[in-house]
Amino acid sequence: MGQECQKCKAFSAKEEFDIQNMNEDFGDESPDVEQSFLDEEDEVKKHNKPHSLDNFNRRRMFRKEDTYDQNDGKLSAKIENRDIALTEELRGEEMILVDGSKYQGNVVNGKANGKGKLWLNNGDIYEGDIVDNIIEGNGVYYFHRGPIYSGQFMQGKANGMGKEMWSDGSIYEGQFRNGKKHGQGIYKWSQGCLYDGEWFENMIHGQGRYEWSDGRCYKGNWNKNQMHGRGQYKWKEGKLYDGEYEFDKKCGFGIFQWPDGKQYQGYWFDGKQHGKGVMINKEGKKKFGEWVNGKLISCSEEINVQIIPDGWADKV
C-alpha cells in the first residue's frame, strides 16, 4: 500500500486536501453524528411502496366458469371456485342474481355478451365489455373502498394497458398482467413522488427512475421495491452517488461526488465506506486509504493506485 501517512487523521483546516472538512461531510469520525452521512440520512427517507390490487383481485366478478343453463331457466355459476345458484329475472336485458348482484346489458344465448354493467353485492361496479359472462376487453371497474381501474381486461382481470386511480390521489398508468402491474409503467404518489420504469407482479423491479418530492432522484436497477444493482442517486444540491447497491444500501464499488468537485472513489458495505478508497479534493489531489465500517483507518501518499474496476464506465 506504500508508506503510511501519519497525518491522515490530523489535517488542519488549512491543509490543501482538507480531509477534516471532508470527514465532516461524510460524518464518518464525528462522535456527535448518530448516523454516518453516507449511510444516507437522506436515503433512510425510504421510497414509497405502490398500492396494489392484490387484496381486490379475489373479489367476485364474472369469471370464465360462469355458465347459463337455458333449459332450467336458472343461472348456475361457479365464481372464485365457489358454487352458487343464481335465479334469473329477465327484464329486457337485465339479470338479477340471487345474492343481490345485478347485470344490465347485452344478453346472447343466456350469457352476458357485448357492452354491459355489473353491480356486485359487495359494492363493486363494472362497466364495459363482456364475452360469454367473462369480463374481457375494455372497461372500467370501480372497487368499493378501493381504486378505479380503467383499461383492458382478460379472463376477468386487468391485463394489457390500464390506469389505476386510488382515493388518496395516487395514480398508476401502464401495463398489467393477470391483475397486477407488470411491464412498463408510471406511478405517481399523492405525496409528489414518482416512479417511471419496469414492474414485476406489482413491485418496482428492473430498470427505473424514482423521484422524491424534495428533489432527490435515483435511476438504476431495482429488485422487489429496493434499489439493487448499479444506479445513480442525485441530491437537489448537486451531490451524486454513482455505484452499486444491495437492498437499498450502498454495497460494492461506488463514487460519491460533491458539488465543489470533491470525490470519494472506493468500496462500500452496508451503506458505509468499507475497503480501499481514494479521496480526491477539488484541485484533484489524491489520498489513498482504507476504511472499515465507515471509518478511515489508514492512508498513504501512494498516487498510482487503480481503484475503479475495469470496464466500470461501460456498465452504465
C-alpha positions in Angstrom: 0.0 0.0 0.0 3.0 2.3 0.3 4.3 4.3 3.2 1.6 5.2 5.7 0.8 8.9 6.1 0.9 9.6 9.9 -1.0 12.9 9.3 -4.1 11.3 7.9 -6.3 11.8 11.0 -4.9 15.2 11.9 -5.0 17.5 8.9 -5.6 21.1 9.9 -8.3 23.2 8.4 -5.7 24.9 6.3 -4.4 21.7 4.7 -4.8 21.7 1.0 -6.6 18.4 0.9 -8.8 19.4 3.9 -9.6 15.8 5.0 -11.2 17.1 8.2 -13.9 19.0 6.3 -14.3 16.1 4.1 -14.9 13.8 7.0 -17.4 16.3 8.4 -19.2 16.0 5.1 -19.1 12.2 5.4 -20.0 12.3 9.0 -17.6 9.3 9.5 -15.5 10.1 12.5 -17.6 12.6 14.5 -18.9 11.0 17.7 -21.7 13.6 17.6 -23.2 12.2 14.4 -25.6 9.4 15.2 -25.7 8.2 11.7 -23.0 8.5 9.0 -23.9 10.9 6.2 -23.0 8.2 3.7 -25.2 5.7 5.5 -27.6 8.2 3.8 -29.7 10.0 6.3 -31.5 11.1 3.1 -31.8 7.5 1.8 -33.3 6.5 5.1 -36.3 8.5 4.0 -37.4 5.5 2.1 -39.1 5.5 -1.2 -42.8 4.6 -1.1 -44.2 1.2 -2.0 -47.0 1.3 -4.5 -50.6 0.3 -3.8 -51.7 -2.9 -5.4 -54.9 -4.7 -6.4 -53.8 -7.9 -4.6 -56.5 -7.6 -2.0 -59.1 -6.8 -4.5 -58.5 -9.4 -7.2 -60.1 -12.0 -5.0 -63.4 -10.3 -5.2 -66.3 -11.8 -7.1 -67.0 -10.9 -10.7 -67.9 -12.7 -13.8 -65.4 -15.4 -14.4 -64.5 -18.0 -17.0 -66.5 -20.7 -15.2 -69.8 -18.7 -15.3 -72.4 -20.6 -17.3 -76.1 -20.4 -18.0 -78.4 -23.4 -18.5 -81.2 -22.1 -20.7 -83.3 -25.3 -20.2 -83.9 -24.9 -16.5 -84.3 -21.2 -16.6 -81.7 -20.6 -13.9 -78.2 -19.2 -14.0 -75.8 -21.6 -12.4 -72.3 -20.3 -11.8 -69.0 -21.1 -10.2 -67.4 -17.8 -9.0 -63.9 -17.9 -7.4 -64.2 -21.7 -7.4 -67.3 -21.4 -5.1 -70.6 -22.9 -6.4 -73.7 -20.7 -6.1 -77.1 -20.8 -7.6 -78.4 -17.7 -9.3 -82.0 -17.2 -10.2 -82.7 -15.1 -13.3 -85.3 -12.5 -13.8 -85.1 -11.2 -17.4 -86.4 -7.6 -17.6 -85.4 -6.8 -21.1 -81.6 -7.1 -20.8 -81.3 -7.2 -17.1 -80.3 -10.2 -14.9 -80.8 -10.2 -11.2 -78.6 -12.6 -9.2 -79.8 -14.3 -6.1 -77.1 -12.7 -4.0 -78.4 -9.3 -5.0 -75.9 -8.6 -7.7 -77.3 -7.3 -11.0 -76.2 -7.2 -14.6 -77.7 -5.0 -17.2 -76.6 -5.0 -20.9 -76.5 -7.3 -23.9 -77.5 -10.9 -23.4 -76.9 -13.5 -26.1 -77.9 -17.2 -25.6 -78.4 -16.5 -21.9 -75.0 -15.1 -21.4 -73.8 -11.6 -21.0 -72.2 -10.6 -24.3 -71.1 -7.2 -25.5 -71.5 -4.0 -23.5 -72.9 -4.1 -20.1 -72.9 -3.0 -16.5 -72.5 -5.2 -13.4 -73.4 -4.2 -9.9 -71.9 -6.7 -7.3 -73.4 -7.0 -3.9 -70.0 -6.1 -2.3 -70.3 -2.6 -3.8 -68.1 -3.1 -6.8 -69.3 -1.9 -10.2 -68.0 -2.8 -13.6 -69.0 -1.2 -16.9 -67.6 -2.3 -20.3 -67.0 -5.3 -22.5 -68.2 -8.8 -21.5 -67.7 -12.0 -23.6 -69.7 -15.1 -22.6 -70.1 -13.9 -19.0 -66.3 -13.1 -18.8 -65.1 -9.5 -18.2 -62.9 -9.2 -21.2 -62.0 -6.3 -23.5 -62.1 -2.7 -22.4 -63.9 -1.4 -19.3 -63.9 0.4 -16.0 -64.0 -1.4 -12.7 -64.9 0.6 -9.5 -63.7 -1.3 -6.4 -65.7 -0.5 -3.4 -63.4 1.3 -0.9 -60.6 0.8 -3.4 -59.3 2.1 -6.6 -60.8 2.7 -10.0 -59.3 0.6 -12.8 -59.8 1.7 -16.4 -58.3 -0.3 -19.2 -58.0 -3.7 -20.7 -59.2 -7.0 -19.2 -58.6 -10.6 -19.9 -60.3 -13.5 -18.1 -61.8 -11.1 -15.6 -58.5 -9.4 -14.6 -56.7 -6.3 -15.6 -54.4 -7.3 -18.5 -52.7 -5.1 -21.0 -52.7 -1.3 -20.8 -54.6 0.4 -18.0 -54.9 3.1 -15.4 -55.3 2.6 -11.7 -56.6 5.5 -9.6 -56.6 5.5 -5.8 -58.7 7.5 -3.5 -55.6 9.3 -2.0 -54.7 10.6 -5.4 -52.1 8.1 -6.3 -52.2 7.0 -10.0 -50.5 4.2 -11.9 -50.6 4.2 -15.7 -49.0 1.4 -17.7 -49.0 -2.3 -18.3 -50.8 -5.0 -16.4 -50.7 -8.8 -16.5 -53.0 -11.2 -14.6 -54.4 -8.3 -12.5 -51.0 -6.9 -11.4 -48.8 -4.1 -12.5 -46.3 -5.8 -14.8 -44.1 -4.4 -17.6 -43.6 -0.7 -18.1 -45.5 1.9 -16.1 -45.5 5.2 -14.3 -46.7 5.5 -10.7 -47.4 9.0 -9.2 -47.9 9.1 -5.4 -50.1 11.7 -3.8 -47.1 13.0 -1.8 -45.5 14.1 -5.1 -43.1 11.1 -5.6 -42.9 9.4 -9.0 -41.6 6.2 -10.4 -41.1 5.6 -14.1 -39.8 2.2 -15.2 -40.2 -1.6 -15.1 -42.6 -3.6 -12.9 -42.9 -7.2 -11.9 -46.1 -8.5 -10.2 -46.9 -5.2 -8.5 -43.3 -4.5 -7.5 -40.8 -2.0 -8.7 -38.4 -4.3 -10.4 -35.8 -3.9 -13.2 -34.7 -0.6 -14.6 -36.4 2.6 -13.5 -36.2 6.2 -12.2 -37.6 7.2 -8.8 -38.1 10.9 -8.0 -38.7 12.3 -4.5 -40.8 15.4 -3.9 -37.7 17.1 -2.2 -35.7 16.9 -5.5 -33.8 13.7 -4.9 -33.8 11.0 -7.6 -32.5 7.5 -8.2 -32.0 6.0 -11.6 -30.9 2.4 -12.0 -31.6 -1.2 -11.0 -34.4 -2.3 -8.7 -35.2 -5.6 -7.1 -38.6 -6.1 -5.4 -39.1 -2.4 -4.5 -35.5 -1.9 -3.4 -32.5 -0.2 -5.0 -30.3 -3.1 -6.0 -27.5 -3.2 -8.6 -25.9 -0.3 -10.4 -27.5 3.1 -10.1 -27.2 6.9 -9.7 -28.6 8.7 -6.7 -28.7 12.5 -7.0 -29.5 15.2 -4.5 -31.0 18.6 -5.3 -28.0 20.5 -4.0 -25.7 18.7 -6.5 -24.3 15.7 -4.7 -24.1 12.4 -6.6 -23.5 8.8 -5.9 -22.8 6.6 -8.9 -22.3 3.0 -7.8 -23.7 -0.3 -6.6 -26.5 -1.1 -4.2 -27.7 -4.1 -2.3 -31.2 -4.0 -0.8 -31.3 -0.2 -0.6 -27.8 0.3 0.8 -24.5 1.2 -1.0 -22.6 -2.1 -1.4 -19.7 -2.8 -3.8 -17.9 -0.1 -5.7 -19.2 3.5 -5.9 -18.1 7.1 -6.5 -19.5 9.9 -4.3 -19.2 13.4 -5.7 -19.7 16.8 -4.1 -20.9 19.9 -5.9 -17.5 21.6 -5.5 -15.7 18.7 -7.2 -14.5 16.6 -4.2 -14.9 12.8 -4.7 -14.6 9.6 -2.8 -13.9 6.6 -5.1 -13.9 3.2 -3.4 -15.8 0.3 -1.9 -18.8 0.2 0.3 -20.6 -2.3 2.6 -24.0 -1.9 4.3 -24.2 1.8 3.2 -20.7 2.8 4.5 -17.2 3.1 3.1 -15.6 -0.3 3.6 -12.3 -1.3 2.0 -9.9 0.5 -0.3 -10.7 4.0 -1.5 -9.3 7.3 -2.9 -10.2 10.7 -1.7 -9.9 13.5 -4.3 -10.1 17.2 -3.4 -11.5 19.9 -5.7 -8.0 20.6 -7.1 -7.5 16.9 -8.0 -5.1 15.9 -5.3 -5.5 12.3 -4.2 -5.1 10.4 -1.0 -5.3 6.6 -0.9 -6.9 5.0 2.2 -8.5 2.0 3.9 -11.9 2.2 5.6 -13.7 -0.1 8.0 -17.3 0.3 8.7 -17.3 4.0 7.6 -14.1 4.9 9.5 -10.8 5.9 7.8 -8.1 3.7 9.5 -5.1 4.4 7.4 -3.9 6.2 4.3 -0.8 6.7 2.2 0.9 9.1 -0.2 0.8 6.5 -3.0 -0.8 8.0 -6.1 -0.6 5.3 -8.8 -3.4 3.2 -7.4 -6.1 1.7 -9.6 -9.4 1.8 -7.7 -12.0 2.0 -10.4 -12.8 -1.5 -11.7 -12.0 -2.4 -15.3 -15.0 -1.7 -17.6 -16.8 0.4 -14.9 -17.7 3.2 -17.4 -19.1 0.6 -19.8 -21.6 -0.7 -17.3 -23.6 2.5 -17.0 
